Amino acid sequence: MSRIKHGTLGANTPATVDLDDAFNAVEVVITANPAAIYFRVDGVTPTVKGDDCQVVVGTLGAALSVSCPTNTQVIMISTGTPDYCVRGL
């Protein structure tokens, strides 16, 4: 069973999404107001264009799934204010 959370990022402000269950992977999707989203799933706060950060390109409907080895916490940042969906897989 998946767990899904929605929200809007504040520009240049990290946001944390806790999925509250153990998942093997997470997917981050841009649902409105396209802007690139940089994220990490290892408990480290990401930076825009930062090393070791995953990135969802700033296009409506863009998505990226990544393995989530130790937790189901996603920390994200963007220079814009994209709406997002985070889904545990």
Backbone atoms as SQL, in Angstrom:
CREATE TABLE atoms (id INTEGER PRIMARY KEY, chain TEXT, resi INTEGER, resn TEXT, atom TEXT, x REAL, y REAL, z REAL);
INSERT INTO atoms VALUES
  (1, 'A', 1, 'MET', 'N', 0.838, -1.173, 0.000),
  (2, 'A', 1, 'MET', 'CA', 0.000, 0.000, 0.000),
  (3, 'A', 1, 'MET', 'C', 0.883, 1.236, 0.000),
  (4, 'A', 2, 'SER', 'N', 0.514, 2.212, -0.789),
  (5, 'A', 2, 'SER', 'CA', 1.304, 3.432, -0.835),
  (6, 'A', 2, 'SER', 'C', 0.723, 4.482, 0.107),
  (7, 'A', 3, 'ARG', 'N', 1.535, 5.422, 0.447),
  (8, 'A', 3, 'ARG', 'CA', 1.133, 6.574, 1.265),
  (9, 'A', 3, 'ARG', 'C', 1.438, 7.799, 0.432),
  (10, 'A', 4, 'ILE', 'N', 0.521, 8.745, 0.319),
  (11, 'A', 4, 'ILE', 'CA', 0.687, 9.897, -0.550),
  (12, 'A', 4, 'ILE', 'C', 0.465, 11.181, 0.244),
  (13, 'A', 5, 'LYS', 'N', 1.366, 12.149, 0.061),
  (14, 'A', 5, 'LYS', 'CA', 1.217, 13.457, 0.703),
  (15, 'A', 5, 'LYS', 'C', 1.415, 14.545, -0.354),
  (16, 'A', 6, 'HIS', 'N', 0.652, 15.625, -0.223),
  (17, 'A', 6, 'HIS', 'CA', 0.700, 16.746, -1.156),
  (18, 'A', 6, 'HIS', 'C', 1.059, 18.016, -0.394),
  (19, 'A', 7, 'GLY', 'N', 1.648, 18.976, -1.110),
  (20, 'A', 7, 'GLY', 'CA', 1.966, 20.251, -0.500),
  (21, 'A', 7, 'GLY', 'C', 2.532, 21.223, -1.508),
  (22, 'A', 8, 'THR', 'N', 2.938, 22.378, -1.012),
  (23, 'A', 8, 'THR', 'CA', 3.569, 23.415, -1.825),
  (24, 'A', 8, 'THR', 'C', 4.853, 23.836, -1.132),
  (25, 'A', 9, 'LEU', 'N', 5.934, 23.884, -1.894),
  (26, 'A', 9, 'LEU', 'CA', 7.206, 24.332, -1.329),
  (27, 'A', 9, 'LEU', 'C', 7.254, 25.848, -1.265),
  (28, 'A', 10, 'GLY', 'N', 7.887, 26.376, -0.236),
  (29, 'A', 10, 'GLY', 'CA', 8.184, 27.801, -0.167),
  (30, 'A', 10, 'GLY', 'C', 9.537, 28.035, -0.823),
  (31, 'A', 11, 'ALA', 'N', 9.688, 29.112, -1.540),
  (32, 'A', 11, 'ALA', 'CA', 10.938, 29.380, -2.249),
  (33, 'A', 11, 'ALA', 'C', 12.134, 29.395, -1.294),
  (34, 'A', 12, 'ASN', 'N', 13.150, 28.618, -1.653),
  (35, 'A', 12, 'ASN', 'CA', 14.420, 28.552, -0.917),
  (36, 'A', 12, 'ASN', 'C', 14.260, 28.125, 0.544),
  (37, 'A', 13, 'THR', 'N', 13.198, 27.374, 0.830),
  (38, 'A', 13, 'THR', 'CA', 12.930, 26.929, 2.195),
  (39, 'A', 13, 'THR', 'C', 12.801, 25.406, 2.211),
  (40, 'A', 14, 'PRO', 'N', 13.686, 24.693, 2.923),
  (41, 'A', 14, 'PRO', 'CA', 13.566, 23.234, 2.971),
  (42, 'A', 14, 'PRO', 'C', 12.246, 22.796, 3.598),
  (43, 'A', 15, 'ALA', 'N', 11.692, 21.714, 3.072),
  (44, 'A', 15, 'ALA', 'CA', 10.460, 21.131, 3.612),
  (45, 'A', 15, 'ALA', 'C', 10.679, 19.640, 3.790),
  (46, 'A', 16, 'THR', 'N', 10.161, 19.100, 4.886),
  (47, 'A', 16, 'THR', 'CA', 10.312, 17.677, 5.191),
  (48, 'A', 16, 'THR', 'C', 8.960, 16.993, 5.124),
  (49, 'A', 17, 'VAL', 'N', 8.928, 15.845, 4.455),
  (50, 'A', 17, 'VAL', 'CA', 7.727, 15.017, 4.384),
  (51, 'A', 17, 'VAL', 'C', 8.060, 13.675, 5.020),
  (52, 'A', 18, 'ASP', 'N', 7.343, 13.319, 6.067),
  (53, 'A', 18, 'ASP', 'CA', 7.480, 12.011, 6.717),
  (54, 'A', 18, 'ASP', 'C', 6.301, 11.153, 6.287),
  (55, 'A', 19, 'LEU', 'N', 6.599, 9.967, 5.755),
  (56, 'A', 19, 'LEU', 'CA', 5.536, 9.089, 5.278),
  (57, 'A', 19, 'LEU', 'C', 5.027, 8.132, 6.343),
  (58, 'A', 20, 'ASP', 'N', 5.667, 8.070, 7.500),
  (59, 'A', 20, 'ASP', 'CA', 5.182, 7.321, 8.670),
  (60, 'A', 20, 'ASP', 'C', 5.169, 5.799, 8.522),
  (61, 'A', 21, 'ASP', 'N', 5.593, 5.271, 7.392),
  (62, 'A', 21, 'ASP', 'CA', 5.668, 3.827, 7.177),
  (63, 'A', 21, 'ASP', 'C', 6.980, 3.508, 6.485),
  (64, 'A', 22, 'ALA', 'N', 7.357, 2.255, 6.472),
  (65, 'A', 22, 'ALA', 'CA', 8.572, 1.829, 5.786),
  (66, 'A', 22, 'ALA', 'C', 8.244, 1.525, 4.325),
  (67, 'A', 23, 'PHE', 'N', 8.958, 2.158, 3.410),
  (68, 'A', 23, 'PHE', 'CA', 8.804, 1.936, 1.976),
  (69, 'A', 23, 'PHE', 'C', 10.166, 1.661, 1.361),
  (70, 'A', 24, 'ASN', 'N', 10.189, 0.937, 0.260),
  (71, 'A', 24, 'ASN', 'CA', 11.437, 0.653, -0.445),
  (72, 'A', 24, 'ASN', 'C', 11.883, 1.819, -1.306),
  (73, 'A', 25, 'ALA', 'N', 10.941, 2.644, -1.729),
  (74, 'A', 25, 'ALA', 'CA', 11.251, 3.771, -2.601),
  (75, 'A', 25, 'ALA', 'C', 10.231, 4.876, -2.389),
  (76, 'A', 26, 'VAL', 'N', 10.583, 6.068, -2.856),
  (77, 'A', 26, 'VAL', 'CA', 9.665, 7.200, -2.847),
  (78, 'A', 26, 'VAL', 'C', 9.667, 7.837, -4.230),
  (79, 'A', 27, 'GLU', 'N', 8.546, 8.469, -4.562),
  (80, 'A', 27, 'GLU', 'CA', 8.424, 9.195, -5.820),
  (81, 'A', 27, 'GLU', 'C', 8.025, 10.628, -5.511),
  (82, 'A', 28, 'VAL', 'N', 8.698, 11.583, -6.157),
  (83, 'A', 28, 'VAL', 'CA', 8.366, 12.993, -6.017),
  (84, 'A', 28, 'VAL', 'C', 7.877, 13.472, -7.385),
  (85, 'A', 29, 'VAL', 'N', 6.678, 14.098, -7.397),
  (86, 'A', 29, 'VAL', 'CA', 6.048, 14.552, -8.634),
  (87, 'A', 29, 'VAL', 'C', 5.718, 16.034, -8.512),
  (88, 'A', 30, 'ILE', 'N', 5.943, 16.803, -9.583),
  (89, 'A', 30, 'ILE', 'CA', 5.527, 18.200, -9.629),
  (90, 'A', 30, 'ILE', 'C', 4.102, 18.237, -10.168),
  (91, 'A', 31, 'THR', 'N', 3.167, 18.781, -9.379),
  (92, 'A', 31, 'THR', 'CA', 1.758, 18.768, -9.780),
  (93, 'A', 31, 'THR', 'C', 1.237, 20.127, -10.246),
  (94, 'A', 32, 'ALA', 'N', 1.928, 21.213, -9.929),
  (95, 'A', 32, 'ALA', 'CA', 1.538, 22.554, -10.384),
  (96, 'A', 32, 'ALA', 'C', 2.688, 23.519, -10.120),
  (97, 'A', 33, 'ASN', 'N', 2.642, 24.700, -10.727),
  (98, 'A', 33, 'ASN', 'CA', 3.659, 25.742, -10.537),
  (99, 'A', 33, 'ASN', 'C', 5.071, 25.201, -10.756),
  (100, 'A', 34, 'PRO', 'N', 5.378, 24.675, -11.935),
  (101, 'A', 34, 'PRO', 'CA', 6.645, 23.973, -12.166),
  (102, 'A', 34, 'PRO', 'C', 7.897, 24.771, -11.798),
  (103, 'A', 35, 'ALA', 'N', 8.752, 24.127, -11.031),
  (104, 'A', 35, 'ALA', 'CA', 10.094, 24.597, -10.694),
  (105, 'A', 35, 'ALA', 'C', 10.854, 23.360, -10.230),
  (106, 'A', 36, 'ALA', 'N', 12.129, 23.307, -10.518),
  (107, 'A', 36, 'ALA', 'CA', 12.923, 22.144, -10.134),
  (108, 'A', 36, 'ALA', 'C', 12.860, 21.920, -8.625),
  (109, 'A', 37, 'ILE', 'N', 12.752, 20.651, -8.233),
  (110, 'A', 37, 'ILE', 'CA', 12.774, 20.266, -6.823),
  (111, 'A', 37, 'ILE', 'C', 14.009, 19.411, -6.588),
  (112, 'A', 38, 'TYR', 'N', 14.838, 19.829, -5.655),
  (113, 'A', 38, 'TYR', 'CA', 16.010, 19.058, -5.234),
  (114, 'A', 38, 'TYR', 'C', 15.633, 18.367, -3.933),
  (115, 'A', 39, 'PHE', 'N', 15.994, 17.083, -3.807),
  (116, 'A', 39, 'PHE', 'CA', 15.595, 16.370, -2.600),
  (117, 'A', 39, 'PHE', 'C', 16.595, 15.300, -2.215),
  (118, 'A', 40, 'ARG', 'N', 16.493, 14.896, -0.947),
  (119, 'A', 40, 'ARG', 'CA', 17.324, 13.813, -0.398),
  (120, 'A', 40, 'ARG', 'C', 16.443, 12.943, 0.481),
  (121, 'A', 41, 'VAL', 'N', 16.839, 11.679, 0.613),
  (122, 'A', 41, 'VAL', 'CA', 16.108, 10.726, 1.452),
  (123, 'A', 41, 'VAL', 'C', 17.015, 10.127, 2.527),
  (124, 'A', 42, 'ASP', 'N', 18.151, 10.768, 2.777),
  (125, 'A', 42, 'ASP', 'CA', 19.120, 10.243, 3.743),
  (126, 'A', 42, 'ASP', 'C', 19.209, 11.075, 5.016),
  (127, 'A', 43, 'GLY', 'N', 18.239, 11.965, 5.231),
  (128, 'A', 43, 'GLY', 'CA', 18.225, 12.771, 6.447),
  (129, 'A', 43, 'GLY', 'C', 19.031, 14.049, 6.353),
  (130, 'A', 44, 'VAL', 'N', 19.709, 14.277, 5.229),
  (131, 'A', 44, 'VAL', 'CA', 20.523, 15.476, 5.025),
  (132, 'A', 44, 'VAL', 'C', 19.680, 16.524, 4.302),
  (133, 'A', 45, 'THR', 'N', 19.766, 17.764, 4.723),
  (134, 'A', 45, 'THR', 'CA', 19.023, 18.841, 4.075),
  (135, 'A', 45, 'THR', 'C', 19.650, 19.155, 2.725),
  (136, 'A', 46, 'PRO', 'N', 18.856, 19.117, 1.654),
  (137, 'A', 46, 'PRO', 'CA', 19.400, 19.396, 0.318),
  (138, 'A', 46, 'PRO', 'C', 19.623, 20.891, 0.108),
  (139, 'A', 47, 'THR', 'N', 20.396, 21.193, -0.926),
  (140, 'A', 47, 'THR', 'CA', 20.571, 22.564, -1.378),
  (141, 'A', 47, 'THR', 'C', 20.245, 22.605, -2.867),
  (142, 'A', 48, 'VAL', 'N', 19.880, 23.773, -3.358),
  (143, 'A', 48, 'VAL', 'CA', 19.601, 23.919, -4.780),
  (144, 'A', 48, 'VAL', 'C', 20.889, 23.665, -5.560),
  (145, 'A', 49, 'LYS', 'N', 20.826, 22.759, -6.513),
  (146, 'A', 49, 'LYS', 'CA', 21.966, 22.338, -7.335),
  (147, 'A', 49, 'LYS', 'C', 23.082, 21.730, -6.489),
  (148, 'A', 50, 'GLY', 'N', 22.732, 21.195, -5.317),
  (149, 'A', 50, 'GLY', 'CA', 23.727, 20.653, -4.412),
  (150, 'A', 50, 'GLY', 'C', 24.204, 19.261, -4.789),
  (151, 'A', 51, 'ASP', 'N', 25.427, 18.960, -4.395),
  (152, 'A', 51, 'ASP', 'CA', 25.977, 17.622, -4.591),
  (153, 'A', 51, 'ASP', 'C', 25.138, 16.602, -3.835),
  (154, 'A', 52, 'ASP', 'N', 25.033, 15.411, -4.396),
  (155, 'A', 52, 'ASP', 'CA', 24.327, 14.277, -3.801),
  (156, 'A', 52, 'ASP', 'C', 22.819, 14.495, -3.665),
  (157, 'A', 53, 'CYS', 'N', 22.274, 15.501, -4.339),
  (158, 'A', 53, 'CYS', 'CA', 20.831, 15.746, -4.325),
  (159, 'A', 53, 'CYS', 'C', 20.196, 15.147, -5.573),
  (160, 'A', 54, 'GLN', 'N', 19.033, 14.546, -5.397),
  (161, 'A', 54, 'GLN', 'CA', 18.219, 14.120, -6.535),
  (162, 'A', 54, 'GLN', 'C', 17.494, 15.358, -7.043),
  (163, 'A', 55, 'VAL', 'N', 17.102, 15.375, -8.334),
  (164, 'A', 55, 'VAL', 'CA', 16.387, 16.535, -8.863),
  (165, 'A', 55, 'VAL', 'C', 15.242, 16.084, -9.763),
  (166, 'A', 56, 'VAL', 'N', 14.090, 16.696, -9.528),
  (167, 'A', 56, 'VAL', 'CA', 12.943, 16.549, -10.419),
  (168, 'A', 56, 'VAL', 'C', 12.950, 17.800, -11.288),
  (169, 'A', 57, 'VAL', 'N', 13.060, 17.633, -12.607),
  (170, 'A', 57, 'VAL', 'CA', 13.138, 18.793, -13.500),
  (171, 'A', 57, 'VAL', 'C', 11.878, 19.627, -13.402),
  (172, 'A', 58, 'GLY', 'N', 12.015, 20.931, -13.615),
  (173, 'A', 58, 'GLY', 'CA', 10.915, 21.859, -13.425),
  (174, 'A', 58, 'GLY', 'C', 9.889, 21.857, -14.534),
  (175, 'A', 59, 'THR', 'N', 9.214, 20.732, -14.718),
  (176, 'A', 59, 'THR', 'CA', 8.180, 20.581, -15.731),
  (177, 'A', 59, 'THR', 'C', 6.939, 19.995, -15.073),
  (178, 'A', 60, 'LEU', 'N', 5.781, 20.496, -15.429),
  (179, 'A', 60, 'LEU', 'CA', 4.534, 19.970, -14.884),
  (180, 'A', 60, 'LEU', 'C', 4.433, 18.472, -15.156),
  (181, 'A', 61, 'GLY', 'N', 4.201, 17.706, -14.130),
  (182, 'A', 61, 'GLY', 'CA', 4.087, 16.256, -14.248),
  (183, 'A', 61, 'GLY', 'C', 5.398, 15.510, -14.164),
  (184, 'A', 62, 'ALA', 'N', 6.522, 16.236, -14.079),
  (185, 'A', 62, 'ALA', 'CA', 7.821, 15.567, -13.955),
  (186, 'A', 62, 'ALA', 'C', 7.862, 14.784, -12.650),
  (187, 'A', 63, 'ALA', 'N', 8.496, 13.607, -12.693),
  (188, 'A', 63, 'ALA', 'CA', 8.547, 12.744, -11.511),
  (189, 'A', 63, 'ALA', 'C', 9.884, 12.037, -11.452),
  (190, 'A', 64, 'LEU', 'N', 10.285, 11.645, -10.261),
  (191, 'A', 64, 'LEU', 'CA', 11.490, 10.847, -10.064),
  (192, 'A', 64, 'LEU', 'C', 11.253, 9.911, -8.891),
  (193, 'A', 65, 'SER', 'N', 11.538, 8.630, -9.094),
  (194, 'A', 65, 'SER', 'CA', 11.467, 7.626, -8.035),
  (195, 'A', 65, 'SER', 'C', 12.881, 7.228, -7.643),
  (196, 'A', 66, 'VAL', 'N', 13.139, 7.120, -6.342),
  (197, 'A', 66, 'VAL', 'CA', 14.449, 6.707, -5.855),
  (198, 'A', 66, 'VAL', 'C', 14.284, 5.720, -4.710),
  (199, 'A', 67, 'SER', 'N', 15.284, 4.872, -4.545),
  (200, 'A', 67, 'SER', 'CA', 15.296, 3.947, -3.405),
  (201, 'A', 67, 'SER', 'C', 15.375, 4.736, -2.117),
  (202, 'A', 68, 'CYS', 'N', 14.778, 4.186, -1.098),
  (203, 'A', 68, 'CYS', 'CA', 14.754, 4.831, 0.209),
  (204, 'A', 68, 'CYS', 'C', 15.274, 3.808, 1.217),
  (205, 'A', 69, 'PRO', 'N', 16.594, 3.694, 1.347),
  (206, 'A', 69, 'PRO', 'CA', 17.176, 2.573, 2.064),
  (207, 'A', 69, 'PRO', 'C', 16.931, 2.505, 3.565),
  (208, 'A', 70, 'THR', 'N', 16.868, 3.630, 4.269),
  (209, 'A', 70, 'THR', 'CA', 16.820, 3.545, 5.724),
  (210, 'A', 70, 'THR', 'C', 15.636, 4.251, 6.367),
  (211, 'A', 71, 'ASN', 'N', 14.966, 5.101, 5.625),
  (212, 'A', 71, 'ASN', 'CA', 13.839, 5.821, 6.228),
  (213, 'A', 71, 'ASN', 'C', 12.861, 6.232, 5.145),
  (214, 'A', 72, 'THR', 'N', 11.790, 6.805, 5.531),
  (215, 'A', 72, 'THR', 'CA', 10.818, 7.299, 4.557),
  (216, 'A', 72, 'THR', 'C', 10.591, 8.789, 4.776),
  (217, 'A', 73, 'GLN', 'N', 11.687, 9.499, 4.955),
  (218, 'A', 73, 'GLN', 'CA', 11.652, 10.943, 5.114),
  (219, 'A', 73, 'GLN', 'C', 12.245, 11.571, 3.858),
  (220, 'A', 74, 'VAL', 'N', 11.517, 12.499, 3.280),
  (221, 'A', 74, 'VAL', 'CA', 11.974, 13.205, 2.087),
  (222, 'A', 74, 'VAL', 'C', 12.147, 14.673, 2.459),
  (223, 'A', 75, 'ILE', 'N', 13.332, 15.228, 2.219),
  (224, 'A', 75, 'ILE', 'CA', 13.581, 16.640, 2.474),
  (225, 'A', 75, 'ILE', 'C', 13.801, 17.301, 1.119),
  (226, 'A', 76, 'MET', 'N', 13.032, 18.378, 0.844),
  (227, 'A', 76, 'MET', 'CA', 13.036, 19.016, -0.472),
  (228, 'A', 76, 'MET', 'C', 13.313, 20.508, -0.360),
  (229, 'A', 77, 'ILE', 'N', 13.797, 21.074, -1.501),
  (230, 'A', 77, 'ILE', 'CA', 13.979, 22.522, -1.614),
  (231, 'A', 77, 'ILE', 'C', 13.841, 22.903, -3.081),
  (232, 'A', 78, 'SER', 'N', 13.438, 24.143, -3.337),
  (233, 'A', 78, 'SER', 'CA', 13.300, 24.665, -4.691),
  (234, 'A', 78, 'SER', 'C', 13.487, 26.173, -4.639),
  (235, 'A', 79, 'THR', 'N', 13.871, 26.757, -5.771),
  (236, 'A', 79, 'THR', 'CA', 13.929, 28.215, -5.827),
  (237, 'A', 79, 'THR', 'C', 12.562, 28.804, -6.120),
  (238, 'A', 80, 'GLY', 'N', 11.628, 27.961, -6.574),
  (239, 'A', 80, 'GLY', 'CA', 10.264, 28.392, -6.854),
  (240, 'A', 80, 'GLY', 'C', 9.306, 27.913, -5.782),
  (241, 'A', 81, 'THR', 'N', 8.035, 27.845, -6.157),
  (242, 'A', 81, 'THR', 'CA', 6.995, 27.405, -5.224),
  (243, 'A', 81, 'THR', 'C', 6.151, 26.299, -5.872),
  (244, 'A', 82, 'PRO', 'N', 6.794, 25.204, -6.274),
  (245, 'A', 82, 'PRO', 'CA', 6.037, 24.143, -6.934),
  (246, 'A', 82, 'PRO', 'C', 5.131, 23.386, -5.968),
  (247, 'A', 83, 'ASP', 'N', 3.987, 22.954, -6.485),
  (248, 'A', 83, 'ASP', 'CA', 3.152, 21.999, -5.768),
  (249, 'A', 83, 'ASP', 'C', 3.751, 20.620, -6.023),
  (250, 'A', 84, 'TYR', 'N', 3.699, 19.761, -5.020),
  (251, 'A', 84, 'TYR', 'CA', 4.314, 18.433, -5.155),
  (252, 'A', 84, 'TYR', 'C', 3.403, 17.348, -4.615),
  (253, 'A', 85, 'CYS', 'N', 3.730, 16.146, -5.008),
  (254, 'A', 85, 'CYS', 'CA', 3.145, 14.933, -4.458),
  (255, 'A', 85, 'CYS', 'C', 4.303, 14.007, -4.125),
  (256, 'A', 86, 'VAL', 'N', 4.334, 13.502, -2.897),
  (257, 'A', 86, 'VAL', 'CA', 5.345, 12.527, -2.485),
  (258, 'A', 86, 'VAL', 'C', 4.604, 11.228, -2.191),
  (259, 'A', 87, 'ARG', 'N', 5.065, 10.155, -2.810),
  (260, 'A', 87, 'ARG', 'CA', 4.376, 8.865, -2.671),
  (261, 'A', 87, 'ARG', 'C', 5.374, 7.792, -2.260),
  (262, 'A', 88, 'GLY', 'N', 5.045, 7.045, -1.216),
  (263, 'A', 88, 'GLY', 'CA', 5.827, 5.888, -0.829),
  (264, 'A', 88, 'GLY', 'C', 5.470, 4.719, -1.725),
  (265, 'A', 89, 'LEU', 'N', 6.485, 3.998, -2.186),
  (266, 'A', 89, 'LEU', 'CA', 6.257, 2.867, -3.089),
  (267, 'A', 89, 'LEU', 'C', 6.679, 1.565, -2.437);
